[in-house]
Amino acid sequence: MVKERARILVVGGGYVGMYTALRLQRKLKRELGRGEAEITVVSPDPYMTYQPFLPEAAAGAISPRHVVVPLRRVLDRCHVVTGEATAIDHAERTATVTTLATGEEGTGGRQLAYDELVLAPGSVSRTLPVPGLADHGIGFKTVEEAIGLRNHVLEQMDIASSTRDPAVRDAALTFVFVGGGYAGVEALGELEDMARYAARYYHNVRPQDMKWILVEASDRILPEVGEEMGRYTVTELRRRNIDVRLETRLESCADRVAVLSDGSRFPTRTVVWTAGVKPHPVLAATDLPLNGRGRLKCTAELAVEGAAHAWAAGDAAAVPDVTAREPGRECAPNAQHALRQARVLGDNIAHALRGEPLETYAHKYAGSVASLGLHKGVAQVYGRRLKGYPAWLMHRAYHLSRVPTFNRKARVAAEWALAGLFKREIVSLGSLEHPRAEFELAAGGKPPQGPPRNPKGSS
């Protein structure tokens, strides 16, 4: 039994936010039933996105609705608020939250009081002041961006197929990806695989007509799978006529021309930015201690240093790695740690409320797997290296075991099974970005002239 009534506020509905709330639901089941505890989850989206499946969703191997988990269905004992935490005053135990309703009412953010705070807002794309990036760049961090990118690639193939202008055709069939981490390499591999397959249905577009360019500022890609597997990945991509440029930066993409630091210039209508992430801006709007990289200083018990009743994990938290040989090392901000930290975090909050000893988070990094397209992949798990079909199979098996809820596991497995029996879908639903355009035109209005202002689109 908890010592006193506890109001628990979870900021963020991603890996850490959802799994921590789910753990608390189970650990505090009796207290929630008696009204001795309540859990509020604040998330900008009413769902959790399983990001490792975004490349396959972009390639059409998985339906977008199976990449997300509805929070209200999973967290049935929690109060889910669809909104954004803009500021947190931990000294007063209050958080300022804006929702769609506060915008309609014009009253500004509402104040939520709490007793225990869990900060798990995740991260946002780390961008640089590259000319033209804000106007022409495409991100790859949300399911909306993944599906939008799929529609965009197929739309460029339609443009190339129907134009007589060689310059327009060349720009439409040139695809530049910036960033050689998981997001960039997997997105490039899956989409190139999809576009090569789709080309068979175009009478005048061949796979060799397309230019796929990967730009990475360091001297290697996929550092998580080790140097040897990174070199193999570069070789594998180049065999597929993908131009991999190491130690190269994107200096400009203004006027739809990608200018690289090695002097190369590529007219292109597609620049995908996957060059890293940074902590969520809400962390800077708190009175909690941050490290030099803007992440919350945490203990090995996942409590915020020097701030009682404040907890954090995942991308937002600098958690010491107690399994590392070198002192002062921190856990990498990845899904492998986030999932495990969420379990310990939920347990520790329950322990703290009951006056019990806290657990220490300790997990030795197991390794990484990455997909490079259908039946292609690389992996380094517990020191063992795999490549090709075995690595791709391990990638699918691992992530199928980790995607939340049996419902999602069954649906994803069924889609994979059906994909092995039937041909890929190559339909572009780009009109989803402007769902009212046709009706507005019929009603006498003007169709939209540019991309929607909402960066997540309408899909």
URHU-V501659 format. One record per backbone hydrogen bond with DSSP energy under -0.5 kcal/mol. NH is the residue of the N-H (numbers start at 0). CO is the residue of the C=O. If there is no record, write none. Layout:
nh=NH co=CO
nh=NH co=CO
This chain:
nh=2 co=352
nh=5 co=35
nh=7 co=5
nh=7 co=37
nh=8 co=6
nh=8 co=115
nh=9 co=7
nh=9 co=39
nh=10 co=8
nh=10 co=117
nh=11 co=9
nh=11 co=41
nh=13 co=119
nh=17 co=13
nh=18 co=14
nh=19 co=15
nh=20 co=16
nh=21 co=17
nh=22 co=18
nh=23 co=19
nh=24 co=20
nh=25 co=21
nh=26 co=22
nh=27 co=23
nh=28 co=25
nh=31 co=27
nh=32 co=28
nh=33 co=29
nh=34 co=30
nh=34 co=31
nh=35 co=30
nh=36 co=30
nh=37 co=5
nh=39 co=7
nh=40 co=78
nh=41 co=9
nh=41 co=39
nh=42 co=40
nh=42 co=80
nh=47 co=68
nh=49 co=47
nh=49 co=66
nh=50 co=48
nh=52 co=49
nh=53 co=50
nh=56 co=52
nh=57 co=53
nh=58 co=54
nh=59 co=55
nh=59 co=56
nh=60 co=55
nh=61 co=55
nh=65 co=62
nh=66 co=63
nh=68 co=47
nh=70 co=45
nh=71 co=45
nh=73 co=69
nh=74 co=70
nh=75 co=73
nh=77 co=74
nh=78 co=38
nh=79 co=77
nh=80 co=40
nh=80 co=78
nh=81 co=79
nh=82 co=42
nh=82 co=80
nh=83 co=97
nh=85 co=83
nh=85 co=95
nh=86 co=95
nh=87 co=284
nh=88 co=93
nh=89 co=87
nh=91 co=88
nh=92 co=88
nh=93 co=88
nh=94 co=111
nh=95 co=86
nh=96 co=94
nh=96 co=109
nh=97 co=83
nh=99 co=81
nh=102 co=98
nh=103 co=99
nh=104 co=100
nh=105 co=101
nh=106 co=101
nh=107 co=101
nh=109 co=96
nh=111 co=94
nh=112 co=110
nh=113 co=92
nh=114 co=6
nh=115 co=6
nh=116 co=308
nh=117 co=8
nh=118 co=116
nh=118 co=310
nh=119 co=10
nh=119 co=117
nh=123 co=277
nh=125 co=275
nh=126 co=124
nh=129 co=127
nh=130 co=128
nh=130 co=250
nh=132 co=129
nh=135 co=131
nh=136 co=132
nh=137 co=270
nh=145 co=141
nh=146 co=142
nh=147 co=143
nh=148 co=144
nh=149 co=145
nh=150 co=146
nh=151 co=147
nh=152 co=148
nh=153 co=149
nh=154 co=150
nh=155 co=151
nh=156 co=152
nh=157 co=153
nh=158 co=154
nh=159 co=155
nh=160 co=156
nh=161 co=157
nh=162 co=158
nh=165 co=163
nh=168 co=164
nh=169 co=165
nh=170 co=166
nh=171 co=167
nh=172 co=168
nh=173 co=170
nh=174 co=172
nh=174 co=210
nh=175 co=269
nh=176 co=174
nh=176 co=212
nh=177 co=271
nh=178 co=176
nh=178 co=214
nh=184 co=180
nh=185 co=181
nh=186 co=182
nh=187 co=183
nh=188 co=184
nh=189 co=185
nh=190 co=186
nh=191 co=187
nh=192 co=188
nh=193 co=189
nh=194 co=190
nh=195 co=191
nh=196 co=192
nh=197 co=193
nh=198 co=194
nh=199 co=196
nh=200 co=197
nh=201 co=198
nh=204 co=201
nh=208 co=205
nh=209 co=205
nh=209 co=206
nh=210 co=172
nh=211 co=209
nh=211 co=240
nh=212 co=174
nh=212 co=210
nh=213 co=242
nh=214 co=176
nh=214 co=212
nh=215 co=213
nh=215 co=244
nh=221 co=179
nh=224 co=221
nh=225 co=222
nh=229 co=225
nh=230 co=226
nh=231 co=227
nh=232 co=228
nh=233 co=229
nh=234 co=230
nh=235 co=231
nh=236 co=232
nh=237 co=233
nh=238 co=234
nh=239 co=235
nh=239 co=236
nh=240 co=237
nh=241 co=236
nh=242 co=211
nh=242 co=240
nh=243 co=241
nh=244 co=213
nh=244 co=242
nh=245 co=243
nh=246 co=217
nh=247 co=215
nh=250 co=248
nh=250 co=258
nh=251 co=258
nh=252 co=130
nh=255 co=252
nh=256 co=253
nh=257 co=265
nh=258 co=251
nh=258 co=256
nh=259 co=257
nh=259 co=263
nh=260 co=248
nh=262 co=259
nh=265 co=257
nh=267 co=255
nh=268 co=170
nh=268 co=173
nh=269 co=173
nh=270 co=135
nh=271 co=175
nh=272 co=137
nh=272 co=270
nh=273 co=177
nh=273 co=271
nh=275 co=273
nh=277 co=123
nh=279 co=121
nh=282 co=279
nh=283 co=280
nh=284 co=280
nh=284 co=281
nh=285 co=282
nh=286 co=87
nh=290 co=294
nh=293 co=290
nh=295 co=315
nh=296 co=288
nh=297 co=295
nh=297 co=317
nh=298 co=302
nh=301 co=298
nh=303 co=309
nh=304 co=296
nh=306 co=303
nh=309 co=306
nh=310 co=116
nh=311 co=301
nh=312 co=118
nh=315 co=312
nh=316 co=313
nh=317 co=295
nh=318 co=316
nh=320 co=328
nh=321 co=319
nh=323 co=320
nh=328 co=325
nh=330 co=318
nh=333 co=331
nh=337 co=333
nh=338 co=334
nh=339 co=335
nh=340 co=336
nh=341 co=337
nh=342 co=338
nh=343 co=339
nh=344 co=340
nh=345 co=341
nh=346 co=342
nh=347 co=343
nh=348 co=344
nh=349 co=345
nh=350 co=346
nh=351 co=347
nh=352 co=348
nh=353 co=349
nh=354 co=351
nh=355 co=350
nh=360 co=299
nh=361 co=359
nh=367 co=379
nh=369 co=377
nh=371 co=372
nh=371 co=375
nh=375 co=372
nh=377 co=369
nh=378 co=385
nh=379 co=367
nh=380 co=383
nh=381 co=365
nh=383 co=380
nh=385 co=378
nh=387 co=376
nh=389 co=386
nh=391 co=387
nh=392 co=388
nh=393 co=389
nh=394 co=390
nh=395 co=391
nh=396 co=392
nh=397 co=393
nh=398 co=394
nh=399 co=395
nh=400 co=396
nh=401 co=397
nh=402 co=398
nh=408 co=404
nh=409 co=405
nh=410 co=406
nh=411 co=407
nh=412 co=408
nh=413 co=409
nh=414 co=410
nh=415 co=411
nh=416 co=412
nh=417 co=413
nh=418 co=414
nh=419 co=415
nh=420 co=417
nh=421 co=417
nh=428 co=426
nh=431 co=428
nh=432 co=429
nh=433 co=430
nh=434 co=431
nh=436 co=433
nh=439 co=435
nh=440 co=436
nh=441 co=437
nh=442 co=438
nh=443 co=440
nh=444 co=439
nh=454 co=452
nh=456 co=453
